[in-house]
Amino acid sequence: MFEAAELGRKVSKKEFEAQAPDLRVKMLEMQQALRKCDFPVIVVFAGVDGAGKSEAVNLLNEWMDPRWIVARAYGPPSDEERERPEFWRYWRDLPPKGQFGLFLSAWYTQPLLDNVFGRIGKAKLNDRLERIAGFERTLADDGALILKFWMHLNKKEQKKRLEKLQKHPFHHWKITKKDWDNWRRYDKFITAAERIIMRTSTGEAPWHIVEGLDSRYRSMTVLTTIHDAVIAHMELRAAEVALREKQKKRKPVKPAVPDTVLGDGATILSRLDMKQSVDPDEYSRQLKVVRADLHKLYRKVSDQKLSTVLVFEGWDAAGKGGAIRRMTSALDARDYRVLPFAAPTSEEREQHYLWRFWRQLARAGRFTVFDRSWYGRVLVERVEGFATEQEWRRAYAEINEFEAQLIEHGIVLMKYWVHITKDEQERRFQSRAETPYKRWKLTDEDWRNREKWDDYEQAVNEMVERTSTLNAPWTLIEGNDKKFARPKVIRELCKRLKVAVD
């Protein structure tokens, strides 16, 4: 694979100086045009030590405007990063739409090192590469342009480069014993790198192998590859927008009934027993018991540094807020956060829809409560048309993968759908309208959403069918009687926490 990168390719100083001014202008013009586009550019640099990865990043910052570039280099994870899933730090650092993200020693580095040093075999390496491919596919499906460069040197030239850097008065500190240890394992690194490149070079995230021996050749190759790829991606995105606009003008086709609808036309929600209730005295007794249980378990999970993520979804006025308040009263306020989510902000719209949720994951031993969540993509965004059909349909797999990473990291994940009937919702709306301190909760949008009740119910049905997995099942709460619903929410959480601490 690397033979083609070992041909001693060079660009003369005269040739470079002749082409550089025009290319630099083109790079700046491309960057300014990108700022108006609806996608980010993610550039990953990996390769042989001393092959010019850092130099390429520095040159891009020099030739373009660094204000619109996010450059990140990663070392061993910090304590803060270890307490969250592996990809948290990469999601956190993603560039917004219209900007560049330059990544050094990123998501490929640790799998490569683990394989070379014998900590994982081929099967485990393949599993980790599949996760990386899924991560890149998720970003690419959302429009991101992903370019990956393997900067290459043969073993002989790498040794010369390391020796030269070691003798340099300003750069000698960069060369450590680890660099020489890696050089001695050169053949193992190349074998692992070939596997990585073959398994992760895809149409949406290709690898480019660049010989790093001649700095001018390396620079010209990286710069022209990035420039041409961004221009081509701009044209592709423009064509996609034009096609969507053309399709909007066509006569709409009535969508087929999803295959998750039950044979008799019923949904999962319509089969819940909504008459369940608890009398006030029994409610007080149950609430006292379950909150005491939760407090004991909370102490245990805190001691064991287990994080807990709670997702609350449900109809407007279903009682999510009341259930959350009764639950959090059993916790220490220093160890939990309740995060309400509505329409994304302007900053959040410039990122993948999962970005705003990834960045809110708490440190070990803490509770994070999402009042509305990433399921907005397959609920309100689906029903109201804020997401295209292609976007919300692929979101099921993206969400399942996101949640799988939380669980694999040891996070306790609970997902609640708090259900009420349409008649009960209307009664609660009327009560809110008549109660001064609750009136602020009721909006015109709440009334409009009732007109699409059937559409929302079908979307919820499909959501539960497609995202209730073995390790992340949905817990359905019959919420017509709040006194029945609130203890059940806490009771179900206690069941899950008991399994986790045991």
C-alpha positions as CSV (number, residue, x, y, z in Angstrom):
1,M,0.0,0.0,0.0
2,F,2.8,2.4,0.9
3,E,5.0,1.7,-2.0
4,A,3.5,4.5,-4.1
5,A,4.4,6.9,-1.3
6,E,8.1,5.9,-1.3
7,L,9.2,7.2,-4.7
8,G,11.2,10.2,-3.6
9,R,8.7,12.7,-5.0
10,K,9.9,16.3,-4.8
11,V,8.9,19.8,-5.7
12,S,11.8,22.2,-6.4
13,K,12.0,25.5,-4.6
14,K,11.6,27.4,-7.8
15,E,8.4,25.4,-8.7
16,F,7.0,25.9,-5.2
17,E,7.6,29.6,-5.2
18,A,6.0,29.9,-8.6
19,Q,2.8,28.1,-7.5
20,A,2.5,29.2,-3.9
21,P,1.1,32.7,-4.3
22,D,-1.8,31.6,-6.5
23,L,-2.5,28.6,-4.3
24,R,-2.5,30.7,-1.2
25,V,-5.1,33.0,-2.7
26,K,-7.2,30.0,-3.8
27,M,-7.1,28.6,-0.3
28,L,-8.3,31.9,1.2
29,E,-11.0,32.3,-1.3
30,M,-12.2,28.7,-0.7
31,Q,-12.2,29.3,3.0
32,Q,-14.3,32.5,2.7
33,A,-16.8,30.6,0.4
34,L,-16.9,27.8,2.9
35,R,-18.1,30.2,5.6
36,K,-21.4,30.5,3.8
37,C,-21.9,26.8,3.4
38,D,-23.9,24.4,5.6
39,F,-21.2,21.9,6.3
40,P,-17.9,21.7,8.2
41,V,-14.6,20.3,6.9
42,I,-12.9,17.8,9.1
43,V,-9.2,17.0,8.4
44,V,-7.5,14.2,10.2
45,F,-3.7,13.9,10.2
46,A,-2.0,10.6,11.1
47,G,1.1,8.8,10.1
48,V,4.8,8.2,10.8
49,D,6.5,10.3,13.5
50,G,8.5,13.0,11.8
51,A,6.6,12.9,8.6
52,G,5.3,16.5,8.8
53,K,1.8,16.2,10.4
54,S,2.3,19.2,12.7
55,E,3.9,21.2,9.9
56,A,0.9,20.6,7.7
57,V,-1.4,21.9,10.4
58,N,0.8,25.0,11.0
59,L,0.9,25.7,7.3
60,L,-2.9,25.6,7.0
61,N,-3.2,28.0,9.9
62,E,-0.7,30.3,8.3
63,W,-2.1,30.3,4.8
64,M,-5.7,30.6,5.8
65,D,-7.5,32.7,8.4
66,P,-7.1,30.9,11.8
67,R,-10.2,32.5,13.2
68,W,-12.3,30.0,11.2
69,I,-10.1,26.9,12.0
70,V,-10.5,24.6,15.0
71,A,-7.1,22.8,15.5
72,R,-6.9,20.1,18.1
73,A,-4.1,17.6,19.1
74,Y,-4.7,14.9,21.6
75,G,-2.6,13.1,24.2
76,P,-3.6,10.6,26.8
77,P,-7.1,11.4,28.1
78,S,-7.3,13.6,31.2
79,D,-9.2,12.5,34.3
80,E,-12.2,14.6,33.0
81,E,-12.1,12.8,29.7
82,R,-11.7,9.3,31.2
83,E,-14.9,9.8,33.1
84,R,-16.8,10.1,29.9
85,P,-17.2,7.9,26.8
86,E,-14.1,7.8,24.5
87,F,-15.7,9.9,21.7
88,W,-16.9,12.7,24.1
89,R,-13.8,14.8,23.6
90,Y,-14.0,14.5,19.8
91,W,-17.7,15.5,19.7
92,R,-16.9,18.4,22.0
93,D,-14.2,19.7,19.6
94,L,-16.1,19.4,16.3
95,P,-16.0,22.5,14.2
96,P,-19.3,24.3,13.4
97,K,-20.6,24.5,9.8
98,G,-18.6,26.7,7.6
99,Q,-15.3,26.1,9.4
100,F,-12.3,23.8,9.4
101,G,-11.4,21.2,12.0
102,L,-7.8,20.0,12.0
103,F,-7.2,16.9,14.2
104,L,-3.9,15.5,15.2
105,S,-3.4,12.2,17.2
106,A,-7.2,11.8,17.2
107,W,-9.5,8.8,17.1
108,Y,-7.1,6.5,15.2
109,T,-4.1,6.9,17.4
110,Q,-5.1,4.8,20.4
111,P,-6.4,1.8,18.4
112,L,-3.2,1.8,16.4
113,L,-1.0,1.9,19.5
114,D,-3.0,-0.7,21.3
115,N,-2.6,-3.1,18.4
116,V,1.1,-2.5,17.9
117,F,1.9,-3.0,21.6
118,G,-0.2,-6.1,21.8
119,R,-3.0,-4.8,24.0
120,I,-5.6,-5.7,21.5
121,G,-5.7,-8.3,18.6
122,K,-7.1,-8.0,15.1
123,A,-10.7,-8.8,16.1
124,K,-10.8,-6.0,18.8
125,L,-9.0,-3.6,16.4
126,N,-11.7,-4.3,13.8
127,D,-14.4,-3.6,16.4
128,R,-12.9,-0.3,17.2
129,L,-12.4,0.6,13.6
130,E,-16.1,-0.1,13.0
131,R,-17.0,2.3,15.7
132,I,-14.8,4.9,14.1
133,A,-16.3,4.3,10.7
134,G,-19.7,4.7,12.2
135,F,-18.7,8.0,13.8
136,E,-17.4,9.4,10.5
137,R,-20.5,8.1,8.7
138,T,-22.7,9.9,11.1
139,L,-20.9,13.2,10.5
140,A,-20.7,12.7,6.7
141,D,-24.4,11.8,6.5
142,D,-25.1,15.2,8.1
143,G,-23.1,16.9,5.3
144,A,-19.5,17.1,6.8
145,L,-16.6,16.7,4.4
146,I,-14.0,14.4,6.0
147,L,-10.4,14.1,4.7
148,K,-7.8,11.9,6.2
149,F,-4.1,12.1,5.5
150,W,-1.5,9.5,6.3
151,M,1.9,11.2,6.3
152,H,4.5,8.6,5.4
153,L,8.2,8.0,5.6
154,N,10.1,4.8,5.1
155,K,12.1,3.5,8.1
156,K,15.4,4.8,6.9
157,E,14.2,8.3,6.2
158,Q,12.3,8.3,9.5
159,K,15.5,7.6,11.4
160,K,17.2,10.5,9.6
161,R,14.4,12.8,10.4
162,L,14.3,11.9,14.1
163,E,18.1,12.4,14.3
164,K,17.9,15.7,12.6
165,L,15.1,16.9,15.0
166,Q,17.1,15.6,18.0
167,K,20.0,17.8,17.0
168,H,17.9,20.9,16.3
169,P,18.4,23.7,18.9
170,F,14.7,24.5,19.0
171,H,13.0,21.2,18.2
172,H,15.1,18.6,20.1
173,W,12.6,18.5,22.9
174,K,10.0,17.0,20.6
175,I,12.0,13.7,20.3
176,T,11.6,11.4,23.3
177,K,12.5,7.8,24.2
178,K,8.9,6.9,23.1
179,D,9.7,8.1,19.5
180,W,12.7,5.8,19.3
181,D,10.7,2.9,20.8
182,N,8.1,3.4,18.1
183,W,10.7,3.5,15.4
184,R,12.0,0.1,16.5
185,R,8.5,-1.2,16.0
186,Y,8.2,0.5,12.6
187,D,7.2,-2.7,10.7
188,K,4.4,-3.4,13.3
189,F,3.1,0.2,12.9
190,I,3.0,-0.1,9.1
191,T,1.2,-3.5,9.3
192,A,-1.4,-2.0,11.6
193,A,-1.7,1.2,9.6
194,E,-2.4,-0.8,6.4
195,R,-5.3,-2.6,8.1
196,I,-6.7,0.7,9.5
197,I,-6.5,2.4,6.1
198,M,-8.0,-0.5,4.2
199,R,-10.9,-0.8,6.6
200,T,-11.7,2.9,7.1
201,S,-11.0,4.5,3.7
202,T,-14.6,5.0,2.5
203,G,-16.3,7.2,-0.1
204,E,-17.4,9.6,2.6
205,A,-14.1,9.6,4.5
206,P,-11.2,8.7,2.2
207,W,-7.6,8.3,3.2
208,H,-4.8,10.1,1.3
209,I,-1.3,8.8,1.6
210,V,1.3,11.6,1.3
211,E,5.0,11.1,1.2
212,G,6.6,13.3,3.9
213,L,10.2,13.3,2.8
214,D,10.1,16.6,0.8
215,S,8.4,19.4,2.7
216,R,7.4,21.3,-0.5
217,Y,5.9,18.3,-2.1
218,R,4.0,17.4,1.1
219,S,2.7,20.9,1.4
220,M,1.5,21.2,-2.2
221,T,-0.2,17.8,-2.1
222,V,-2.1,18.5,1.2
223,L,-3.1,22.0,0.2
224,T,-4.3,21.1,-3.3
225,T,-6.1,18.0,-2.1
226,I,-8.0,20.0,0.5
227,H,-8.8,22.8,-1.9
228,D,-10.1,20.6,-4.6
229,A,-12.1,18.4,-2.3
230,V,-13.8,21.4,-0.6
231,I,-14.7,23.0,-4.0
232,A,-16.1,19.7,-5.2
233,H,-18.2,19.2,-2.0
234,M,-19.6,22.7,-2.3
235,E,-20.8,21.9,-5.8
236,L,-22.3,18.6,-4.6
237,R,-24.1,20.2,-1.8
238,A,-25.5,22.9,-4.1
239,A,-26.8,20.3,-6.5
240,E,-28.4,18.4,-3.6
241,V,-30.2,21.6,-2.4
242,A,-31.4,22.3,-6.0
243,L,-32.8,18.8,-6.2
244,R,-34.6,19.1,-2.9
245,E,-36.2,22.4,-4.0
246,K,-37.3,20.7,-7.2
247,Q,-38.8,17.8,-5.3
248,K,-40.7,20.2,-3.1
249,K,-42.6,21.5,-6.1
250,R,-43.8,18.1,-7.1
251,K,-47.2,16.8,-5.9
252,P,-46.6,15.2,-2.5
253,V,-47.1,11.4,-2.3
254,K,-49.0,10.1,0.7
255,P,-46.4,8.2,2.8
256,A,-46.8,4.5,3.4
257,V,-47.9,3.3,6.8
258,P,-44.8,2.4,8.8
259,D,-44.3,-1.4,9.3
260,T,-44.3,-0.9,13.1
261,V,-48.0,-0.3,13.2
262,L,-49.8,-3.2,14.9
263,G,-52.1,-5.3,12.8
264,D,-55.3,-3.9,14.4
265,G,-54.2,-0.3,14.0
266,A,-53.4,0.0,17.6
267,T,-50.1,1.5,18.9
268,I,-48.0,0.6,21.9
269,L,-49.4,3.6,23.7
270,S,-53.0,2.8,23.0
271,R,-52.6,-0.5,24.8
272,L,-51.5,1.0,28.1
273,D,-53.9,0.8,31.0
274,M,-54.5,4.4,31.6
275,K,-57.0,3.9,34.4
276,Q,-54.4,3.0,37.0
277,S,-54.5,5.3,40.0
278,V,-53.4,5.6,43.6
279,D,-55.3,7.3,46.5
280,P,-53.6,10.2,48.2
281,D,-52.7,8.4,51.4
282,E,-51.1,5.5,49.5
283,Y,-49.4,7.9,47.2
284,S,-47.7,9.6,50.2
285,R,-46.6,6.3,51.6
286,Q,-45.2,5.0,48.3
287,L,-43.4,8.3,47.6
288,K,-41.7,8.2,51.0
289,V,-40.5,4.6,50.5
290,V,-39.2,5.0,46.9
291,R,-37.4,8.2,47.6
292,A,-35.7,6.6,50.6
293,D,-34.6,3.7,48.4
294,L,-33.4,6.1,45.7
295,H,-31.3,8.1,48.2
296,K,-29.6,4.9,49.4
297,L,-28.8,3.8,45.9
298,Y,-27.7,7.3,44.9
299,R,-25.0,7.1,47.7
300,K,-23.8,3.8,46.3
301,V,-23.6,4.8,42.7
302,S,-21.8,8.0,43.8
303,D,-19.3,5.9,45.7
304,Q,-18.8,3.6,42.8
305,K,-18.4,6.6,40.4
306,L,-21.3,5.4,38.2
307,S,-22.9,8.1,36.0
308,T,-26.6,8.1,35.4
309,V,-28.4,9.6,32.4
310,L,-32.2,10.0,32.6
311,V,-34.2,10.9,29.5
312,F,-37.8,12.2,29.9
313,E,-40.0,12.4,26.9
314,G,-43.8,12.6,26.8
315,W,-46.8,14.7,25.8
316,D,-47.1,18.3,26.8
317,A,-48.6,18.6,30.3
318,A,-47.9,14.9,30.9
319,G,-46.2,15.6,34.3
320,K,-42.5,15.2,33.4
321,G,-41.5,18.2,35.4
322,G,-43.4,17.1,38.5
323,A,-41.9,13.6,38.3
324,I,-38.4,15.0,37.9
325,R,-38.8,17.2,40.9
326,R,-40.0,14.3,43.1
327,M,-37.1,12.2,42.0
328,T,-34.3,14.8,42.4
329,S,-35.5,15.7,45.9
330,A,-33.9,12.4,46.9
331,L,-30.5,13.5,45.5
332,D,-27.9,16.0,46.5
333,A,-28.2,19.1,44.3
334,R,-24.4,19.1,43.8
335,D,-24.6,15.8,42.0
336,Y,-27.3,16.3,39.4
337,R,-28.3,18.6,36.6
338,V,-31.7,19.0,35.0
339,L,-31.3,20.1,31.4
340,P,-34.4,21.3,29.6
341,F,-34.1,21.2,25.8
342,A,-36.3,23.1,23.3
343,A,-35.5,24.3,19.8
344,P,-31.7,24.4,19.1
345,T,-29.9,27.7,19.4
346,S,-28.1,29.4,16.5
347,E,-24.8,27.9,17.8
348,E,-26.4,24.4,18.1
349,R,-27.9,24.6,14.6
350,E,-24.3,24.9,13.3
351,Q,-23.5,21.4,14.6
352,H,-24.8,17.8,14.2
353,Y,-28.0,17.4,16.2
354,L,-26.3,15.0,18.7
355,W,-23.5,17.5,19.5
356,R,-25.5,19.5,22.1
357,F,-26.3,16.3,24.0
358,W,-22.8,14.8,23.8
359,R,-21.3,17.9,25.4
360,Q,-23.6,17.8,28.3
361,L,-22.6,14.4,29.6
362,A,-21.6,14.7,33.3
363,R,-18.5,13.4,35.1
364,A,-18.5,10.1,36.9
365,G,-20.9,9.6,39.8
366,R,-23.4,12.2,38.8
367,F,-26.9,12.3,37.4
368,T,-27.9,14.1,34.2
369,V,-31.6,14.6,33.6
370,F,-32.6,15.4,30.0
371,D,-36.1,17.1,29.9
372,R,-36.6,16.4,26.2
373,S,-33.6,15.0,24.4
374,W,-32.1,13.7,21.2
375,Y,-35.4,12.0,20.4
376,G,-36.7,15.3,19.2
377,R,-35.2,14.3,15.8
378,V,-37.7,11.4,15.4
379,L,-40.6,13.2,17.2
380,V,-41.1,16.9,16.8
381,E,-38.6,17.4,13.9
382,R,-40.2,14.5,12.1
383,V,-43.8,15.5,12.6
384,E,-43.3,19.2,12.0
385,G,-41.1,18.7,9.0
386,F,-37.9,20.3,10.5
387,A,-36.0,17.2,9.5
388,T,-36.2,15.5,6.1
389,E,-37.4,11.9,6.0
390,Q,-33.9,10.7,5.2
391,E,-32.6,12.6,8.3
392,W,-35.1,11.2,10.8
393,R,-35.0,7.7,9.4
394,R,-31.3,7.4,9.8
395,A,-31.5,8.9,13.3
396,Y,-32.8,5.7,14.8
397,A,-29.4,3.9,14.1
398,E,-27.5,7.1,15.1
399,I,-29.3,7.2,18.4
400,N,-28.9,3.5,19.1
401,E,-25.1,3.9,18.5
402,F,-24.9,6.9,20.8
403,E,-26.7,5.1,23.6
404,A,-24.6,2.0,23.1
405,Q,-21.5,4.1,23.7
406,L,-23.0,5.5,26.9
407,I,-23.8,2.0,28.2
408,E,-20.4,0.5,27.2
409,H,-18.8,3.2,29.3
410,G,-20.8,2.1,32.3
411,I,-23.4,4.8,32.3
412,V,-26.8,3.9,33.7
413,L,-29.3,5.0,31.0
414,M,-33.1,5.3,31.7
415,K,-35.5,6.4,29.1
416,Y,-39.1,7.4,30.1
417,W,-42.1,8.1,28.0
418,V,-44.8,9.7,30.2
419,H,-48.1,9.0,28.6
420,I,-51.5,10.7,29.0
421,T,-54.7,10.4,27.0
422,K,-55.8,13.2,24.7
423,D,-58.8,14.0,26.9
424,E,-56.6,14.2,30.0
425,Q,-54.2,16.6,28.2
426,E,-57.1,18.9,27.3
427,R,-58.2,18.9,30.9
428,R,-54.7,19.9,32.1
429,F,-54.4,22.6,29.5
430,Q,-57.7,24.1,30.7
431,S,-56.5,23.9,34.3
432,R,-53.2,25.7,33.4
433,A,-55.1,28.4,31.6
434,E,-57.1,29.0,34.7
435,T,-54.2,28.9,37.2
436,P,-52.2,32.1,37.3
437,Y,-48.9,30.5,38.4
438,K,-49.2,27.8,35.7
439,R,-50.5,29.9,32.8
440,W,-47.0,30.6,31.6
441,K,-46.5,26.9,30.7
442,L,-49.3,27.0,28.1
443,T,-48.6,28.3,24.7
444,D,-50.3,28.5,21.3
445,E,-47.9,25.9,20.1
446,D,-49.2,23.4,22.7
447,W,-52.7,23.8,21.3
448,R,-51.4,23.4,17.7
449,N,-49.6,20.2,18.6
450,R,-52.9,18.6,19.7
451,E,-54.1,18.9,16.1
452,K,-51.3,16.4,15.1
453,W,-51.9,14.0,18.0
454,D,-52.3,11.0,15.8
455,D,-49.1,11.8,13.9
456,Y,-47.2,12.2,17.1
457,E,-48.6,8.9,18.5
458,Q,-47.4,7.1,15.4
459,A,-44.0,8.7,15.7
460,V,-43.8,7.6,19.3
461,N,-44.8,4.1,18.5
462,E,-42.1,3.8,15.8
463,M,-39.5,5.4,18.1
464,V,-40.2,2.9,20.9
465,E,-40.1,0.0,18.4
466,R,-36.8,1.0,16.8
467,T,-34.8,2.3,19.9
468,S,-36.0,0.1,22.7
469,T,-32.9,-2.1,22.8
470,L,-31.9,-4.8,25.3
471,N,-29.6,-2.5,27.2
472,A,-31.6,0.7,26.7
473,P,-35.3,-0.1,26.8
474,W,-38.0,2.4,27.1
475,T,-40.0,2.7,30.3
476,L,-43.6,3.6,29.6
477,I,-45.3,5.5,32.4
478,E,-49.1,5.7,32.6
479,G,-49.5,9.3,33.6
480,N,-53.2,10.1,33.7
481,D,-52.9,9.9,37.5
482,K,-49.8,11.8,38.6
483,K,-50.0,10.0,42.0
484,F,-49.5,6.7,40.2
485,A,-46.9,8.0,37.7
486,R,-44.4,9.7,40.1
487,P,-43.6,6.7,42.4
488,K,-43.4,4.4,39.3
489,V,-40.8,6.7,37.7
490,I,-38.6,6.5,40.9
491,R,-39.3,2.8,41.4
492,E,-38.2,1.9,37.9
493,L,-35.0,3.9,38.4
494,C,-34.3,2.1,41.6
495,K,-34.6,-1.3,39.8
496,R,-32.0,-0.2,37.3
497,L,-29.6,1.3,39.8
498,K,-29.8,-1.9,41.9
499,V,-28.6,-3.9,39.0
500,A,-25.8,-1.5,38.3
501,V,-24.4,-1.4,41.9
502,D,-24.7,-5.1,42.3
